[in-house]
Amino acid sequence: MTSLEPPIVRDQVRDDALPVADATLYAGWFSCLADPTRVRLLHQVAMSPAGIHIGEIAEALGIGQPTVSHHVRKLNDAGFVTVHKKGTATLVTINPDRCTELPHTADAVMGILTPQPLCPDDPHPDVTVRAMNSDDWPAVRAIYASRGTTYPAVFAAGAPEREVLDRQWQPGHRWIAETGGRVAGWAALTPISGHEFYRDIADSCVMVADDLEGRGLGTALLRRQVMAAEEAGLRTLQTTLYPEDRIGISVHHAAGFRTVGIRERIGRFEGRWRDAVLLERRSPLN
């Protein structure tokens, strides 16, 4: 016989458990999108940035206006769209904030994103992070050459010349991780643009020698990079990683980065298009 008794909820909850409030919120969003017609409708609205009328949606999807109105109300309640009256017609527009939160939500549910401080804890005692100097270039370029194709932020089958990197990378934001007396990884920031509007935004790149991954080197480098960026008043750091790089995404989330979205078919490698995850970190101080 199936028991009708309610499940027992224990008081003790693990630190890595998804909070009930968050799970309830996310479940509501997923439930809202569980209807194929609603997903098609949301897509139609998203494809019309200036807004689209109820009648136009009905015509595009081949369904009645009362059905469209019903689904629009559900999407509006969940925050996916906004509804405005324009004369006697109803104009539906996408809510970009809610839509960009979906990748973040999926990361949380899948365990990639867990509650973390805005910057990782102190690095492992066997790891030393220091400012890069001129003697480090050969080791830095060797790591770059061996790992460049695994980082869509730089994607390169070989390392650029020292002079090229020296022009690109911001002074004061070049870091070296050492372990066992060996240069084992590096981190650098590159301005995303020379335009004044983007002066406080930089691209982050962190590379670790492939035989030394999993030892906290990336975490230590990212920690130093974030702290230095905060001190310098940089407002936003951004980077891109491959979707399958779950460890890299998790390390960045632990440093306060969030998933902005997926850049589909952003580049080609070995004859096929690749997607990339765009992440950013907004400074809480600026």
Buried (B, 14 or more C-beta within 10 A) or exposed (E): EEEEEEEEEEEEEEEEEBEEEEEEBBEEBBEBBEBEEBBBBBEBBBEBEEBBBBEBBBEBBEBEBEBBBEBBEBBBEBBBBBBEEEEEEBBBBBBEEBBBBBBBBBBBBEEBBBEBEEBBEEBEEEBBBEEBEEEBBEBBBEBBBBBBBBBBBBBEEEBBEEEEBEEBBBEEBBBBBBBEEEBBBBBBBBBBEEEEEEBBBBBBBBBBBEEBBEBBBBBBBBBBBBEBBBEBEBBBBBBBBBBEBBEBBBBBBBBBBBBBBBBEEBEEEEEEEBBBBBBBBBBEEE
